[in-house]
Amino acid sequence: MDMQTSFLDRLFEAGLLIDTGIDGLYGRSGQFEEVIAAFERLIDKVGGADGAEAMRFPPGMNRAFFEKSGYMKSFPQLAGTVHSFCGSELDHVSLLQCMEVGEDWTKGQEATDIVLTPAACYPLYPTIAKRGNLPKTGGLFDLQSYCFRHEPSKDPARQQLFRMREYICMGTEQHVTDFRQRWMDRGVEMMKTVGLDVTIDIANDPFFGRAGKMLVNNQRDQNLKFELLIPITSTANPTACMSFNYHQDAFGTKWGLNLEDGSVAHTACVGFGLERIALALFHHHGLDVKEWPASVRKTLWG
């Protein structure tokens, strides 16, 4: 925890992150944003020739789609919903009275039709399902979104609102597992070019409760999730900066994603944690970008 806090304090002092008074909710400086923008250009350079269809969704998604996704079965502890005041003038008066005396003014709020997006790819599946069967070549999509996960922490690499860049592949099992392997190789190579030492390891999602333990074991046993790990605030517990997930036909079945021949599509995705990658670069190369190794600067800024 001390390493996490001291790195966070250094980021605040350097003005790279801006303290909002809430753990895991930070402003970013222009310099921090420039590092993310430069890394995204590197992603474009490496993945651009694949011809993915780019889409950008807002950080909120349709609540009905969120409910259908099954996210609440697995990760209720991470979800964030958007509530609003829907009362009368009288209710408004009592709300203001509550605020005045420091009581809970939120209890009259009602859930809206918007839920905070938990992963960039979640709005994609119902969108593509609406189009009908996928072409013979399957589908490849490029997404980027702010995502929300309710896990307040002093670890600057564990933020509550953060950006995820993703490529999602839909097709046959062979097609999507080849895609995942290709990006695992590319990920290691990309990090090498920006001077970061990485390891790739089998991983699992933070499934909730006792039933979640079984899901964790299944996910690991079947090699469904790998992560690219980089030490940021701990060498013993390096941080996942990329993930490589094979969903089998789970999303295909849930959303009715079918291939040209009517068979259920398999899906896989590769995710880049953009803030985490920027933090890894600042941690390894120093807080002043001008002092970074020339080879790293050349890769990112030419």
N, C-alpha and C positions, 0 to 999 in steps of 0.2 A: 504493500500500500504506500509506503514512504517513497519508493521509486516513482510510483504513479503520480503521487501528489507533487513531488519535486519537479517532475517533467511538466506537469500541468502548470505549476507556478512559473516555471521558466517560459513557457509558451505565453502566459498572461503578461509577464514582464516584457517580453520581446514584442508584445502587441500582435502576435500571430493569431491567437485566440482571444476572444473578448468575453469576459465574465458577465453572465446575466443574473447571477445569484441562484441559479438552478443547476445542480450537477447534471452534466451530460447535455446541456443546452447552451451552445456557445455561438457568438458572432465570429466571423473570420475576417482577417485583414485582406487587403488587396493582394499582398504578397502570397498569402496562403492560397487564395483563389487562383493566382497565376500558376502556382505549382500544379493545382488540380487541372486547370485548363491545358497546361503543357502535357500532363500525363494522359489526358483524354485524347489529345492529338496523336500521341504515341499509340494509343489503343486503335484509333482510326487508321493509322498507318499500317498496323499489323493485321487488323481485321477487315479493312476497307475493301480489299479485292474479293472478299467472300460474297459481296453484294446483298448484305442484309437490308431489310426494309426498316427504316428508322421511324420510331414513334415516340412521342413524349407525352406522358400522362401527368396530371397534377398530383400533389402528395395526398390527395383524398380520393377514395373510390366509392362506388355504388355499394351501399350497405347490403343490398340483396345479394350481390355477387360475393361480397365478403362472407356472408352467412353460408352461402352455398359452398364456398371454398373449403369449409371444414377447419379453418384456422383456429376457431374457438375450442375445438376438440383437443387440439394439440398444444396450443400456446396461449391460453387465456390470460396468463400473467403478463404477456408482452403487448396485448392489443390496446389500441387507443380509439375511442369513439368521439364524435363531435356532437356536443349538446348545445342547445340554444334556449333562450327564454321564449316561451310560447303563451304567456299568461295574459291576464286582463290588466286594466289600469290599477285595480286594487292590489293585484298580485305584485305589480311593479312597486307600489308604495311599500309593501311589506319587504320586498327584496332590498330596497334602499335602506329601510330601517335595520335590517339584518346587517348590511354592510357598515352602517353607521356605528353599531355597537360591537362590531367584530364577530358576529355570528356567521354560521354557514349560510351564504346566500345562494349556493348552487343547488340546494335540494329541490327547487322548483323547476330546474332545467330539464328539458326533454330531449331524448335522442333524435337527431336529424337523420336524413337518409344518406349521410356521408360518414365514412369511417376512415381513419388515417391509414394510408397505404403501408402494409407491413413489409412488402418486398416488391421491387419494381415490376416483376413479371405478373403479379396478380390480376391487374386489369386486362392483360393481354389475352388470356385464354378465352373469356366470353366474347371478346371483340372478334377474334379469329373464327370462333365457332359460328358466329352469325353469318360469315361469308359462305358457309357450306364446305364441301369436301376440299381438302388441300390438293394442290397439283401433285403430279407424279414425283416431282423433285422435293416435295415436302415444303417446309417454310423455315425462314431464318429471319430473326427480328432483332433490332438494336434498340434498347430502351435505356433511359436514365431518369431517375426520380429521387426526390427526397423520400425517405422511409421513416416510420416511427416504430420504436420498440421501447416499452416502458421498463427500463432497467437503469435507474439513476446510479451513477458511479463516479468516483473521483478519477477513474482511469480515463485519460483523454481519448483513448482508442475505443472506448465504449460509450458512444453518444446516444442520446434518445432520438434525435432527429439528425439524419445523416444521408449522404447520397450514395446510391448504388447504380453502377453502370452494368448492364447485362446484355448478353447475347443469348437468345433462346432459339433452340433448334427443334423442329417438329418433323417426324418422319418415321422410318422403320427403326427397329432396335439397333441394327448395324449402323445405320446412317447417323443416329444421334449419339451412339457410344463412340464412334469414330470422331465426331465433332468434339466431344468432351475430351478425348485423349489428345487431339490436336491442340486444344487450348491449354491443357496441362503442360504440354511441351513448350508452347508459345509463352505461357506465363512465366516459367522458369527463365527462359531466354530473355524476356522483356526486363525482368527484375535484375538480371545480370548486367544488362546494358545501362541500368541506372545505379549500379554499384551496390545492390542489396543481396545479401546471402539469404537464401530461402531453403525451406524443406517442404516437401509435400507429404501429407499424412492423411490417413483415413480418419473420418470425423463423423459426428452426429449432430442433429439439431437438438435444442434444449426442450425436448418434449416434457409435458407437465404430468406430475403425479405418478402413481404406481403403474398405471397402464402405460405411461410413457416409457417406463424402463424397458418394456418388451419392444416398443417401437425403436428405441435406441439400439437394442441388440440386433434387431432385424436389419436396420439401416447399415450397421457396421458389418454384419455378417455377409451382406450382399454387395458390399463395396459401392453403395449408392452415393456416398458423399465423400469428397476429398477436399482438403483445404491447403492453400499455399500459406505457410506460416513465416512470419518475420518477427524477430525480437524487437519490441518497442519499449515497453515498460518492464519487461522481465525476460531474462534469457531462459529461465526454467519453463516459463509458460509463454511461448511466443504467440503473437496475435495473428488470427486468420485475416489475411488481406485480400485473398481471392477464394472463391469456392466453386467447386465443379460438381454439379448435381445431376444424377440420372433419376428421373421420376418413374421409370418404366412406363406403363400405360395408365397410371393413376389419374393424371390430369386429362388425358385423352378420353378416358371413360367418363369422368365426372362432367366434363364440359361438352361431350359429344364431338370431339375433334377426330375426324376420319380422313383417311387417305383416299386417293382417287378410286381405288378398288373397294372402298367401303370398310376396310380394316381399320381398327382403332390406332390412332397415331401414338407413338412413343415420344416423350419429350425429354430434353436435357437443357441445362442452362449453365452459363459461366457468369459469375458475379465479381465485380471489382468493388471493394469498399474504398471509395475515393478519398475520404478523410483519413482513413487508416494508412493508405499508401502515402499520402502527403506527410502524415506524422512519422512514418517509417523513414522517409527521406530526410526530414528535419532531424530526427533522432540520430541517424547514422552519419549525416554529412554536416550537421551543425545548423544553428538557427538563422545564420546569414547566408542567403542563397549565393551571394557574390563569392563566398569562400568555398563553395562546393567544388569537387574535382572537375577539371576542365572537360573530361570525357562525359561526365554526367550532364553537365550544362549543355554540351554539344548535342547529346541525345535528345534532351528536352527542348532546347531552344535553337538548335542548329548553329 
